[in-house]
Amino acid sequence: MKISAVNLPDVRDLDARDCIPSKEFQDCTALLDDHDALNAFYDENGYLFFRNALSPESVARARAEMLAIAADHYGVIDKGDPIGRWNGKPLENFSEDGDEFAGISRRLIEDPSNQEFLAKVLGEPAAMVPLVQYRLYPPNGPITPVHQDGFYSPGIEGYRPVWTALVDCPREVGGLMVAVGQHKRGYYHNLAKPRQFPVAEGLIDPDSWATTDYKAGDVLVVHHCSPHAGTPNTSDRLRITLDTRVQSARNPKAFGAVVKAVTPTSLTVVAEDQKIGEVTLSVDENTYIRVLDSGRREDFSRFIEYTVPGMRILVVRDGNYAQMLRCPTAP
Ligand SMILES: O=C(O)CCC(=O)C(=O)O
């Protein structure tokens, strides 16, 4: 049965801490040279996992950059500590897309040593989606709840999400778990509950959860309909990971832009990528608008009040239609 979203006022929310991963991811590296087989695995299981996928040099650089920010900007590890042991200081004023991280993901994804791998994952030359979350998770912090990315981000179907461990993340450091094969029945998010519409209990097979002991440089690709969640960090170290997305380099649907003009039903933007240039897109009540706060959908009737010329946004287009408009991150 296909569920497009559920409406279950009396059902409890699914708590990620009650989801116990009993399965291990399969390594898909051997399928990289057979794109049909890779896609068949993805369609069947709702994830791809690649051991040691990114080049060690590019991962070491990104790790060093993240460790330096953890020490110098947030003060949560001691300077020079190569394994990121938490020093007990609370992580304060942390933002997953803070400007202090800008450039780390771009350097990792655009590193020539990673291009061939990413092109094989996507099936064509890959470009980054300018949307990234950087994560420095100290021990015993909150974990990412069970969710399906496509429920919050319409238009992302063509991307391949790239979740990467930058330090070794064995089970005690935590990482991501995925409900394998549970991506074929639509969305389990409960519209009867307040925003963020948590996933309802009792719908996902409890025996479907899988994870692994991640190594730095491993890559996990999660299907936009696959339920997934963070696993707890019970170690003494930070969990240092990032997640970004790649898309077709030939036909990028998602791009950073600056708003040039707005009408009640259209938007003209100038893309940061000169090859895309200036575009005018139609906007309607189905456009998913999150331009002020990445976690909140805005009311379309006030579109021209809050979308103002000069504003930087991330656009996801389908031809000349704006599928999603959201505040940008610092890739
Ligand atoms: O790393 C995490 O804890 C969450 C990542 C995630 O859920 C995502 O990329 O959608």
The ligand as an SDF file (V2000), in Angstrom:
LIG
                    3D

 10  9  0  0  0  0  0  0  0  0999 V2000
   23.7620   13.3380   10.1640 O   0  0  0  0  0  0  0  0  0  0  0  0
   22.6570   13.3530   10.6810 C   0  0  0  0  0  0  0  0  0  0  0  0
   22.4730   13.1370   11.8880 O   0  0  0  0  0  0  0  0  0  0  0  0
   21.4330   13.6400    9.8820 C   0  0  0  0  0  0  0  0  0  0  0  0
   21.6440   13.6220    8.4090 C   0  0  0  0  0  0  0  0  0  0  0  0
   20.3290   13.5080    7.7240 C   0  0  0  0  0  0  0  0  0  0  0  0
   19.3700   13.1030    8.2610 O   0  0  0  0  0  0  0  0  0  0  0  0
   20.1830   13.8660    6.3360 C   0  0  0  0  0  0  0  0  0  0  0  0
   21.1860   14.0880    5.6850 O   0  0  0  0  0  0  0  0  0  0  0  0
   19.0320   13.9320    5.8730 O   0  0  0  0  0  0  0  0  0  0  0  0
  1  2  2  0
  2  3  1  0
  2  4  1  0
  4  5  1  0
  5  6  1  0
  6  7  2  0
  6  8  1  0
  8  9  2  0
  8 10  1  0
M  END
$$$$
